[in-house]
Amino acid sequence: MEFFGISGIEWVGYAAMATVLISFLMKSVSKLRIVNSFGCLLFVFYGILLNPISIPIIITNTAIFCINLYYLLGKKKL
């Protein structure tokens, strides 16, 4: 499946890239982490869709997603 000569897998990569970039425009750190987490999940999905599967993309973005979750859910303010 192609749209404008770009494959569906590449569109997932572009969507992930745009989401991560947009996350850095957020003034609120919590919003940044939420949007960034969504971008990371898209990157994990993209890494799985690539042929061959891209382990570095999957590992890096899974780790960033877990760090975001830690700060969003686990860390309590004093």
MOPAC internal coordinates of N, CA, C and O (Angstrom, degrees):
PM7 1SCF
backbone

  N    0.0000 0     0.00 0     0.00 0    0    0    0
  C    1.4432 1     0.00 0     0.00 0    1    0    0
  C    1.5310 1   108.75 1     0.00 0    2    1    0
  O    1.2310 1   120.95 1   -56.60 1    3    2    1
  N    1.3211 1   115.79 1   123.40 1    3    2    1
  C    1.4625 1   120.44 1   179.33 1    5    3    2
  C    1.5193 1   110.05 1  -127.97 1    6    5    3
  O    1.2310 1   121.31 1   -33.44 1    7    6    5
  N    1.3093 1   115.11 1   146.56 1    7    6    5
  C    1.4567 1   122.53 1   176.58 1    9    7    6
  C    1.5138 1   106.77 1  -137.73 1   10    9    7
  O    1.2310 1   120.10 1   -60.36 1   11   10    9
  N    1.3226 1   117.41 1   119.64 1   11   10    9
  C    1.4588 1   123.18 1  -173.79 1   13   11   10
  C    1.5259 1   111.16 1    59.64 1   14   13   11
  O    1.2310 1   120.39 1  -148.39 1   15   14   13
  N    1.3233 1   116.85 1    31.61 1   15   14   13
  C    1.4560 1   120.95 1   178.87 1   17   15   14
  C    1.5174 1   114.44 1    75.93 1   18   17   15
  O    1.2310 1   120.27 1  -169.08 1   19   18   17
  N    1.3247 1   117.09 1    10.92 1   19   18   17
  C    1.4659 1   121.87 1  -179.22 1   21   19   18
  C    1.5268 1   107.74 1  -114.96 1   22   21   19
  O    1.2310 1   120.84 1   -48.81 1   23   22   21
  N    1.3269 1   116.00 1   131.19 1   23   22   21
  C    1.4680 1   120.23 1  -177.98 1   25   23   22
  C    1.5285 1   111.30 1   -70.73 1   26   25   23
  O    1.2310 1   121.33 1   -19.62 1   27   26   25
  N    1.3159 1   115.06 1   160.38 1   27   26   25
  C    1.4669 1   120.80 1   178.03 1   29   27   26
  C    1.5152 1   112.47 1   -59.15 1   30   29   27
  O    1.2310 1   120.49 1   143.20 1   31   30   29
  N    1.3257 1   116.66 1   -36.80 1   31   30   29
  C    1.4630 1   120.94 1   179.47 1   33   31   30
  C    1.5322 1   109.78 1   -64.86 1   34   33   31
  O    1.2310 1   120.62 1   137.75 1   35   34   33
  N    1.3301 1   116.41 1   -42.25 1   35   34   33
  C    1.4639 1   119.58 1   178.44 1   37   35   34
  C    1.5265 1   111.41 1   -64.57 1   38   37   35
  O    1.2310 1   120.20 1   144.06 1   39   38   37
  N    1.3318 1   117.22 1   -35.94 1   39   38   37
  C    1.4727 1   120.16 1   177.72 1   41   39   38
  C    1.5167 1   110.80 1   -61.53 1   42   41   39
  O    1.2310 1   120.27 1   142.39 1   43   42   41
  N    1.3378 1   117.09 1   -37.61 1   43   42   41
  C    1.4701 1   120.36 1   176.83 1   45   43   42
  C    1.5319 1   109.10 1   -62.26 1   46   45   43
  O    1.2310 1   120.35 1   137.24 1   47   46   45
  N    1.3219 1   116.94 1   -42.76 1   47   46   45
  C    1.4677 1   121.24 1   177.73 1   49   47   46
  C    1.5160 1   112.27 1   -62.58 1   50   49   47
  O    1.2310 1   120.36 1   137.28 1   51   50   49
  N    1.3325 1   116.92 1   -42.72 1   51   50   49
  C    1.4702 1   120.71 1   178.19 1   53   51   50
  C    1.5272 1   111.33 1   -65.64 1   54   53   51
  O    1.2310 1   120.59 1   140.91 1   55   54   53
  N    1.3306 1   116.47 1   -39.09 1   55   54   53
  C    1.4725 1   120.28 1   178.21 1   57   55   54
  C    1.5281 1   110.21 1   -64.87 1   58   57   55
  O    1.2310 1   120.29 1   138.83 1   59   58   57
  N    1.3386 1   117.06 1   -41.17 1   59   58   57
  C    1.4661 1   121.30 1   177.97 1   61   59   58
  C    1.5200 1   110.26 1   -62.86 1   62   61   59
  O    1.2310 1   120.58 1   134.30 1   63   62   61
  N    1.3298 1   116.50 1   -45.70 1   63   62   61
  C    1.4587 1   121.39 1  -179.64 1   65   63   62
  C    1.5274 1   110.72 1   -60.71 1   66   65   63
  O    1.2310 1   120.61 1   133.23 1   67   66   65
  N    1.3212 1   116.44 1   -46.77 1   67   66   65
  C    1.4670 1   120.65 1  -178.77 1   69   67   66
  C    1.5263 1   111.21 1   -63.64 1   70   69   67
  O    1.2310 1   120.37 1   139.93 1   71   70   69
  N    1.3246 1   116.90 1   -40.07 1   71   70   69
  C    1.4654 1   120.98 1  -179.70 1   73   71   70
  C    1.5229 1   111.18 1   -64.48 1   74   73   71
  O    1.2310 1   120.28 1   135.57 1   75   74   73
  N    1.3210 1   117.07 1   -44.43 1   75   74   73
  C    1.4644 1   120.35 1   178.94 1   77   75   74
  C    1.5298 1   110.18 1   -64.66 1   78   77   75
  O    1.2310 1   120.17 1   137.10 1   79   78   77
  N    1.3286 1   117.28 1   -42.90 1   79   78   77
  C    1.4632 1   120.01 1   178.25 1   81   79   78
  C    1.5252 1   111.75 1   -62.36 1   82   81   79
  O    1.2310 1   120.26 1   136.03 1   83   82   81
  N    1.3179 1   117.12 1   -43.97 1   83   82   81
  C    1.4655 1   121.54 1   179.43 1   85   83   82
  C    1.5251 1   110.87 1   -62.81 1   86   85   83
  O    1.2310 1   120.44 1   146.08 1   87   86   85
  N    1.3344 1   116.76 1   -33.92 1   87   86   85
  C    1.4685 1   119.58 1  -178.74 1   89   87   86
  C    1.5237 1   111.51 1   -58.83 1   90   89   87
  O    1.2310 1   119.88 1   148.44 1   91   90   89
  N    1.3204 1   117.84 1   -31.56 1   91   90   89
  C    1.4615 1   121.07 1  -178.21 1   93   91   90
  C    1.5250 1   113.27 1   -78.12 1   94   93   91
  O    1.2310 1   120.58 1   176.37 1   95   94   93
  N    1.3201 1   116.50 1    -3.63 1   95   94   93
  C    1.4615 1   120.59 1   174.25 1   97   95   94
  C    1.5306 1   112.07 1   -88.83 1   98   97   95
  O    1.2310 1   120.60 1   171.84 1   99   98   97
  N    1.3262 1   116.45 1    -8.16 1   99   98   97
  C    1.4633 1   121.23 1  -177.68 1  101   99   98
  C    1.5262 1   110.55 1   -73.80 1  102  101   99
  O    1.2310 1   120.94 1   -43.70 1  103  102  101
  N    1.3314 1   115.80 1   136.30 1  103  102  101
  C    1.4683 1   120.03 1   176.77 1  105  103  102
  C    1.5247 1   110.74 1   -81.06 1  106  105  103
  O    1.2310 1   120.44 1   146.13 1  107  106  105
  N    1.3063 1   116.77 1   -33.87 1  107  106  105
  C    1.4628 1   121.73 1   179.64 1  109  107  106
  C    1.5303 1   109.07 1   -83.71 1  110  109  107
  O    1.2310 1   120.85 1   -51.09 1  111  110  109
  N    1.3294 1   115.99 1   128.91 1  111  110  109
  C    1.4608 1   120.55 1   179.54 1  113  111  110
  C    1.5225 1   110.59 1   -63.98 1  114  113  111
  O    1.2310 1   119.93 1   142.41 1  115  114  113
  N    1.3260 1   117.73 1   -37.59 1  115  114  113
  C    1.4617 1   120.46 1   178.78 1  117  115  114
  C    1.5219 1   111.04 1   -62.57 1  118  117  115
  O    1.2310 1   120.31 1   134.86 1  119  118  117
  N    1.3267 1   117.01 1   -45.14 1  119  118  117
  C    1.4701 1   120.15 1   178.32 1  121  119  118
  C    1.5225 1   110.35 1   -64.07 1  122  121  119
  O    1.2310 1   120.62 1   139.77 1  123  122  121
  N    1.3323 1   116.43 1   -40.23 1  123  122  121
  C    1.4629 1   120.61 1   177.55 1  125  123  122
  C    1.5227 1   109.56 1   -56.85 1  126  125  123
  O    1.2310 1   120.42 1   132.18 1  127  126  125
  N    1.3230 1   116.79 1   -47.82 1  127  126  125
  C    1.4701 1   120.66 1  -177.90 1  129  127  126
  C    1.5230 1   112.12 1   -65.39 1  130  129  127
  O    1.2310 1   119.86 1   143.55 1  131  130  129
  N    1.3235 1   117.87 1   -36.45 1  131  130  129
  C    1.4670 1   121.16 1   179.39 1  133  131  130
  C    1.5267 1   110.20 1   -66.91 1  134  133  131
  O    1.2310 1   120.25 1   129.83 1  135  134  133
  N    1.3249 1   117.13 1   -50.17 1  135  134  133
  C    1.4625 1   121.00 1  -179.21 1  137  135  134
  C    1.5334 1   110.05 1   -66.12 1  138  137  135
  O    1.2310 1   120.28 1   139.05 1  139  138  137
  N    1.3278 1   117.08 1   -40.95 1  139  138  137
  C    1.4474 1   121.33 1   178.43 1  141  139  138
  C    1.5278 1   111.07 1   -62.22 1  142  141  139
  O    1.2310 1   120.37 1   141.11 1  143  142  141
  N    1.3361 1   116.91 1   -38.89 1  143  142  141
  C    1.4690 1   121.00 1   178.23 1  145  143  142
  C    1.5212 1   111.11 1   -61.69 1  146  145  143
  O    1.2310 1   120.61 1   138.64 1  147  146  145
  N    1.3256 1   116.44 1   -41.36 1  147  146  145
  C    1.4634 1   120.33 1   177.50 1  149  147  146
  C    1.5314 1   109.87 1   -62.43 1  150  149  147
  O    1.2310 1   120.46 1   137.04 1  151  150  149
  N    1.3340 1   116.73 1   -42.96 1  151  150  149
  C    1.4610 1   120.71 1   176.68 1  153  151  150
  C    1.5205 1   112.19 1   -61.50 1  154  153  151
  O    1.2310 1   120.67 1   139.83 1  155  154  153
  N    1.3317 1   116.33 1   -40.17 1  155  154  153
  C    1.4636 1   120.45 1   178.15 1  157  155  154
  C    1.5287 1   111.20 1   -62.80 1  158  157  155
  O    1.2310 1   120.71 1   137.76 1  159  158  157
  N    1.3255 1   116.25 1   -42.24 1  159  158  157
  C    1.4655 1   119.45 1   178.25 1  161  159  158
  C    1.5250 1   111.03 1   -63.29 1  162  161  159
  O    1.2310 1   120.63 1   141.32 1  163  162  161
  N    1.3432 1   116.40 1   -38.68 1  163  162  161
  C    1.4685 1   119.54 1   175.66 1  165  163  162
  C    1.5308 1   110.74 1   -63.05 1  166  165  163
  O    1.2310 1   120.52 1   140.24 1  167  166  165
  N    1.3359 1   116.61 1   -39.76 1  167  166  165
  C    1.4632 1   119.68 1   177.80 1  169  167  166
  C    1.5301 1   111.77 1   -65.78 1  170  169  167
  O    1.2310 1   119.86 1   142.68 1  171  170  169
  N    1.3274 1   117.87 1   -37.32 1  171  170  169
  C    1.4665 1   120.71 1   176.63 1  173  171  170
  C    1.5282 1   109.14 1   -62.67 1  174  173  171
  O    1.2310 1   120.57 1   134.11 1  175  174  173
  N    1.3253 1   116.52 1   -45.89 1  175  174  173
  C    1.4623 1   121.70 1   178.08 1  177  175  174
  C    1.5328 1   110.20 1   -60.25 1  178  177  175
  O    1.2310 1   120.55 1   136.56 1  179  178  177
  N    1.3238 1   116.55 1   -43.44 1  179  178  177
  C    1.4645 1   122.23 1   178.12 1  181  179  178
  C    1.5282 1   110.37 1   -60.67 1  182  181  179
  O    1.2310 1   120.22 1   134.73 1  183  182  181
  N    1.3255 1   117.19 1   -45.27 1  183  182  181
  C    1.4658 1   120.98 1   179.13 1  185  183  182
  C    1.5182 1   112.65 1   -60.80 1  186  185  183
  O    1.2310 1   120.83 1   145.49 1  187  186  185
  N    1.3373 1   116.01 1   -34.51 1  187  186  185
  C    1.4654 1   120.83 1   178.24 1  189  187  186
  C    1.5246 1   110.55 1   -71.89 1  190  189  187
  O    1.2310 1   120.65 1   142.71 1  191  190  189
  N    1.3348 1   116.37 1   -37.29 1  191  190  189
  C    1.4662 1   120.43 1  -178.15 1  193  191  190
  C    1.5219 1   113.52 1   -72.35 1  194  193  191
  O    1.2310 1   120.20 1   154.55 1  195  194  193
  N    1.3287 1   117.21 1   -25.45 1  195  194  193
  C    1.4634 1   120.22 1  -178.66 1  197  195  194
  C    1.5203 1   110.54 1   -63.03 1  198  197  195
  O    1.2310 1   121.21 1   -30.26 1  199  198  197
  N    1.3096 1   115.29 1   149.74 1  199  198  197
  C    1.4535 1   120.58 1   178.47 1  201  199  198
  C    1.5144 1   108.12 1  -123.81 1  202  201  199
  O    1.2310 1   117.96 1   -70.62 1  203  202  201
  N    1.3224 1   121.49 1   109.38 1  203  202  201
  C    1.4663 1   126.00 1     1.64 1  205  203  202
  C    1.5282 1   111.59 1   -74.95 1  206  205  203
  O    1.2310 1   121.65 1   -19.45 1  207  206  205
  N    1.3147 1   114.44 1   160.55 1  207  206  205
  C    1.4692 1   121.11 1   179.73 1  209  207  206
  C    1.5299 1   108.89 1   -56.60 1  210  209  207
  O    1.2310 1   120.79 1   -41.98 1  211  210  209
  N    1.3289 1   116.10 1   138.02 1  211  210  209
  C    1.4667 1   120.46 1  -177.45 1  213  211  210
  C    1.5366 1   110.21 1   -98.43 1  214  213  211
  O    1.2310 1   121.11 1   -83.30 1  215  214  213
  N    1.3088 1   115.48 1    96.70 1  215  214  213
  C    1.4576 1   121.61 1  -178.98 1  217  215  214
  C    1.5343 1   112.39 1   -61.42 1  218  217  215
  O    1.2310 1   118.72 1   137.39 1  219  218  217
  N    1.3560 1   120.05 1   -42.61 1  219  218  217
  C    1.4723 1   118.71 1   179.44 1  221  219  218
  C    1.5316 1   113.42 1   -59.99 1  222  221  219
  O    1.2310 1   119.73 1   140.57 1  223  222  221
  N    1.3185 1   118.12 1   -39.43 1  223  222  221
  C    1.4673 1   121.34 1   178.22 1  225  223  222
  C    1.5251 1   109.65 1   -64.72 1  226  225  223
  O    1.2310 1   120.43 1   136.69 1  227  226  225
  N    1.3061 1   116.78 1   -43.31 1  227  226  225
  C    1.4697 1   121.66 1  -178.68 1  229  227  226
  C    1.5245 1   110.69 1   -65.29 1  230  229  227
  O    1.2310 1   119.84 1   131.53 1  231  230  229
  N    1.3268 1   117.91 1   -48.47 1  231  230  229
  C    1.4675 1   121.38 1  -177.60 1  233  231  230
  C    1.5248 1   111.28 1   -63.54 1  234  233  231
  O    1.2310 1   120.48 1   131.35 1  235  234  233
  N    1.3330 1   116.69 1   -48.65 1  235  234  233
  C    1.4636 1   120.74 1  -177.47 1  237  235  234
  C    1.5226 1   111.49 1   -59.76 1  238  237  235
  O    1.2310 1   120.35 1   131.83 1  239  238  237
  N    1.3147 1   116.93 1   -48.17 1  239  238  237
  C    1.4616 1   119.74 1  -175.69 1  241  239  238
  C    1.5220 1   112.90 1   -75.65 1  242  241  239
  O    1.2310 1   119.98 1   152.28 1  243  242  241
  N    1.3171 1   117.64 1   -27.72 1  243  242  241
  C    1.4697 1   120.10 1   173.01 1  245  243  242
  C    1.5263 1   109.37 1   -66.53 1  246  245  243
  O    1.2310 1   120.29 1   138.36 1  247  246  245
  N    1.3378 1   117.05 1   -41.64 1  247  246  245
  C    1.4675 1   120.94 1   178.62 1  249  247  246
  C    1.5324 1   110.68 1   -64.19 1  250  249  247
  O    1.2310 1   120.05 1   135.03 1  251  250  249
  N    1.3267 1   117.51 1   -44.97 1  251  250  249
  C    1.4683 1   120.42 1   179.12 1  253  251  250
  C    1.5212 1   110.54 1   -63.28 1  254  253  251
  O    1.2310 1   120.26 1   139.54 1  255  254  253
  N    1.3277 1   117.11 1   -40.46 1  255  254  253
  C    1.4616 1   121.15 1   177.49 1  257  255  254
  C    1.5339 1   110.33 1   -59.97 1  258  257  255
  O    1.2310 1   120.20 1   135.93 1  259  258  257
  N    1.3270 1   117.22 1   -44.07 1  259  258  257
  C    1.4725 1   121.15 1   179.81 1  261  259  258
  C    1.5349 1   111.28 1   -65.11 1  262  261  259
  O    1.2310 1   120.24 1   141.03 1  263  262  261
  N    1.3182 1   117.15 1   -38.97 1  263  262  261
  C    1.4657 1   120.66 1   176.97 1  265  263  262
  C    1.5242 1   110.17 1   -63.44 1  266  265  263
  O    1.2310 1   120.63 1   135.63 1  267  266  265
  N    1.3350 1   116.40 1   -44.37 1  267  266  265
  C    1.4680 1   119.88 1   177.05 1  269  267  266
  C    1.5253 1   110.93 1   -59.33 1  270  269  267
  O    1.2310 1   120.28 1   135.04 1  271  270  269
  N    1.3287 1   117.07 1   -44.96 1  271  270  269
  C    1.4737 1   120.45 1   178.72 1  273  271  270
  C    1.5212 1   111.41 1   -61.47 1  274  273  271
  O    1.2310 1   120.58 1   138.48 1  275  274  273
  N    1.3253 1   116.49 1   -41.52 1  275  274  273
  C    1.4547 1   120.45 1   179.12 1  277  275  274
  C    1.5269 1   110.49 1   -56.05 1  278  277  275
  O    1.2310 1   120.90 1   131.33 1  279  278  277
  N    1.3313 1   115.88 1   -48.67 1  279  278  277
  C    1.4570 1   119.48 1  -178.05 1  281  279  278
  C    1.5164 1   113.05 1   -73.49 1  282  281  279
  O    1.2310 1   119.96 1   150.18 1  283  282  281
  N    1.3282 1   117.68 1   -29.82 1  283  282  281
  C    1.4584 1   120.13 1   179.58 1  285  283  282
  C    1.5370 1   112.68 1   -77.58 1  286  285  283
  O    1.2310 1   120.68 1   141.55 1  287  286  285
  N    1.3216 1   116.30 1   -38.45 1  287  286  285
  C    1.4768 1   120.49 1  -172.33 1  289  287  286
  C    1.5139 1   114.42 1  -111.05 1  290  289  287
  O    1.2310 1   120.23 1   143.50 1  291  290  289
  N    1.3191 1   117.17 1   -36.50 1  291  290  289
  C    1.4521 1   119.70 1  -169.72 1  293  291  290
  C    1.5026 1   116.55 1   -93.12 1  294  293  291
  O    1.2310 1   120.24 1   146.21 1  295  294  293
  N    1.2971 1   117.14 1   -33.79 1  295  294  293
  C    1.4632 1   119.87 1  -174.82 1  297  295  294
  C    1.5160 1   109.92 1   -85.89 1  298  297  295
  O    1.2310 1   120.58 1   -54.45 1  299  298  297
  N    1.3169 1   116.49 1   125.55 1  299  298  297
  C    1.4558 1   121.45 1   179.54 1  301  299  298
  C    1.5194 1   109.63 1  -102.36 1  302  301  299
  O    1.2310 1   121.44 1   -39.49 1  303  302  301
  N    1.3174 1   114.85 1   140.51 1  303  302  301
  C    1.4555 1   119.39 1   178.08 1  305  303  302
  C    1.5260 1   109.59 1   -76.17 1  306  305  303
  O    1.2310 1   120.86 1   -38.35 1  307  306  305
  N    1.3169 1   115.97 1   141.65 1  307  306  305
  C    1.4681 1   121.41 1   179.27 1  309  307  306
  C    1.5042 1   110.65 1   -88.17 1  310  309  307
  O    1.2310 1   120.10 1   180.00 1  311  310  309

